[in-house]
Amino acid sequence: MPQITHPSPYQSVITTFEMSPGTCQDLLDALTDAYANFISHQPGFVGAGLHVNDAQTRIANYSQWKRREDFQAMLRSDEMRRRNREIHALCRSFEPVMYDVAATF
């Protein structure tokens, strides 16, 4: 489970996905499967959450990793590269961005 603290010992990654309402559930299913069966078992994984907007045109994903290198290694794996091709086919765009926690309230 993600733990948002400042300072944070973890690398935070926020990924936003843009899609149509018609593909939202398919994309959510693909992301859920990726986390349940692959990503959550990778070295350095701490936790993640998936968020869907009311219009079902955006999914936001927040994940935490022990080190940025752990996240990068997961992304570069053959399994995740295959899954990302499938995920990309279900959405207009997606972009993972690494962040540092600046403050918590």
Buried (B, 14 or more C-beta within 10 A) or exposed (E): EEEEEEEBEBBBBEBBBEBEEEBBEBBBEBBEEBBEEBBEEBEBBBBBEBEBEEEBBBBEBBBBBBEBEBBBBBBEBEEBEEBBEEBEEBBEEBEBEEEEBEEEE
